[in-house]
Amino acid sequence: MFESRHRYQVPATLACLLGTALCGAAWAQEIAPRILSFEDARATLEQVSDALAAADANVRGKTDLAEASQSLRMPEVSLDVRQMQFQKSLSLPLGSLAPVAAEFGIPSPLQFRERDWRLRPLLTTVLPIYSGGKIPAAQAAAAAAVRQASAERDQESQSQVLQLVQVYFGQQLAEQALQARRDVRDGLQSHVDHAEKLEREGFATKAQRLQAEVARDSAEREYQHARSDLDTISTTLANLLRSDRPIATTTPLFVISTSPGRMETFLQDALSLHPQILRLQAMGEQASAGVKVQQATLKPQLFAFGQYDLHREDALITDSDWAFGIGLRYTFLSGSNRPRQIAAAREQLFQAEAGLREARNQITIGVNKAYNDLESARQQYLLLDSSIELSRESLRLQELAFREGQVTSLDVIDAQLRLGGTMVERARAAYEYDVSLARLLEISGQVDRYHDYFRQADKVLKQ
């Protein structure tokens, strides 16, 4: 029963994976690929990335707000138009004229009452003179918000480039692995053919021929797995670049055999150029401005004002035709609990400062790790690079010795697998080098220099 269930479940999964791989392979065969170097792919990513488009929109929005804050010291002109019904009662004592008025039947005091509709258009201008520091603090906060948005945009851009490096050179690695697996499979197929021939001639046993066939079948499975990996990474790269066609990568895996420079230099650059540092610094500036804005609520506000009646013929007797002057506003008591608001703003400033210190510590750790990973990958590549020729020569000698009957089939198989494994490991070491280099440049805030390092490469893995 267990074997029956296993027989029905596993093929369904394999069929799904095989179907995906075949669809990807068919897609790649039917549609001509789009040939892109890494720099071309990066330029394309800059144009099509929705994350970068959102970050750009955020920068533009913050820039508009910063420009708007520059006019906070400009006068504010408003028009207040009221169509109103009113009633006015007036009592006018006659004083010494009361006896005379009484003779004519006029009571004292005189009582007047008017009820009417009036149009009251008033043009008012207010010009801030002293805001207690609120206006410059708001302007500083708006400018810092632009720097924060720009840093976030740069951080997103560098993150996107790092992802592109992983996928772009991941496709190169998958192609290298596929080629190595193909060579191993074809080499073992050739070994099977030689084993069959020698078996017919009586120079090899059936067991040796079966060993060669088992190894060949295992190599075929590895080859098919490598094909599936390539289809998956190719689809990922096409989706990342929003392409309806597969991408043919032309920039090969590369390694610089010498050290990229001193780790201390990268650390200094990281602590001054990394977008996260710039972002948190801008947030700290905004928090500092927020403290000043809250402190301004405890200070008086001084302003100039002017008012002009646009319909004086319909004015009330108590309304002025025009007026101008200087005003002072000071809030003695407020329900917003201004001291607590100031304390909250200070806590936000402390939070930003603590976050900046933590970011510097994490970036220091990240630079150390990325640098060590880069050096490790470089050394691994150089060691494996020197082993390739030895593995090729060993395979050639084992094949000759097998034909002469001096070694077994397993010796040839081991030599073939050793060469294929070394080729794949060398390609993987180059890939790890390229990704670690991108991480090191990203965390030090200079991922734009990635292509400069590629031009310095003296070890290139071409197809």
Order of alpha helices (4+ residues) and beta strands (2+ residues): alpha-beta-alpha-alpha-beta-alpha-beta-alpha-alpha-beta-beta-alpha-alpha-beta-beta-alpha-alpha-alpha-beta
